[in-house]
Amino acid sequence: MERETVKKDNSVPQLQTVINEIKVIADQNSDDPLKLLLLLRQLEQIHRQIRTEMFETSLPETRNDLYQFVKDIEDKGGWPYIERMKLEQLLRNLELEIVEENNS
């Protein structure tokens, strides 16, 4: 199954190619939760690296420039966030699956 290519007006063409490749890798491993977890960990690691080593050091230094920057973030989609699945939620999902299997 091939995933739909997602393209935003402001995306960098090189980045879109990488995104599409990541989606192919995820599709190829869709039945292997350990490989998908590894993929998510690697994405989180690169997110952290870009944030700390490049993004934070490039932030505006004056209050006015910072205000304009934050305004631009809000106008163009907000702050990026990588959500982590909570262990408690994962356990609940597993428990529900076990109950459903036992009822079948």
N, C-alpha and C positions, 0 to 999 in steps of 0.2 A: 504494500500500500504506500503510495507516494503522498507526502504531505503537501498541502497547498503552500505555495510560495507567498510569504508575507512581505510586502514592500511598502514602506512609508515614504511620503514625499521627500523627507529630509534625510533619508538613509544614505550612507556612503556605499557606493557599488561594491567595493571590496568587502565591506562588512556583510552585505547581503549575501554574497557568495559563501562566506564563512557560516552565516546563520543557516543557509540551506544545507550545507554539508553537515552541520551539527544535527539538523533535523533528520537527515538520512541516517546518520549513525544511531540516533535515538530509535528510529523506525526499525533498523536492522536488529536492534537489541531489545525491542519492546517486550519480549517474553522473558527477559533476564533482569530481575530487579537489582542484582549486584552490579551488573555492568551499567545500568541506568544510574545507580547511586554513585558509582565512580565518575560517570559523566557529570552529574550534578556537583560533585565535590570539585572537579576540575574547573567547572564554570565558576563556582564560588571562589576558588583560588585566584583565577585570572581577574575576576571582578575586584577582589580585595587588592590585588597587586596594582591594577590600573588606578583604583581609587587612591591608594596610599602613595604610590611612587610617582604618579603623573597628575591625576586630577587635583588632589589637595595642594600640590605645589604650584599648580597653574591658576589657583583661585585669585580673583581680584584683590588688590591690597587696600584700596580706598573704600570708604563707606558708600559713596555714590556709585562707584563701579560695582560693588557687591550688591547694592540694591537693584541695579539694572540687570545684573546676572540672575538674581533670584526671581525677578519679575519675568525674565525670559524663560526660566525653568517652568514657572507656573503657566505661562502662555503656551508652551510647547509640550505639555504632557506630564509635568510633575517630576518628582524625584525617583530615580530607579531604586528598586527594592527587590532583593532576592529572598523570598519567603522560605522558611524551613518548616518542614512537617514536624509537628510536635510528636514526641515519642508516645505520649498518652493517646493522641489521636490515632496513631499507627496501631497501637495495641487494641483500641476499640474496634478499628476496622478488621483486624485479624479475628477478634472475638466474634464479630458479626458473621464473618465468613465461616468460621467453625460452626456456629449455631445453624447457619443456613445449610451447610453440608450435612450436619447431623439430622436435620429435619427432612432432608431429601431421601 
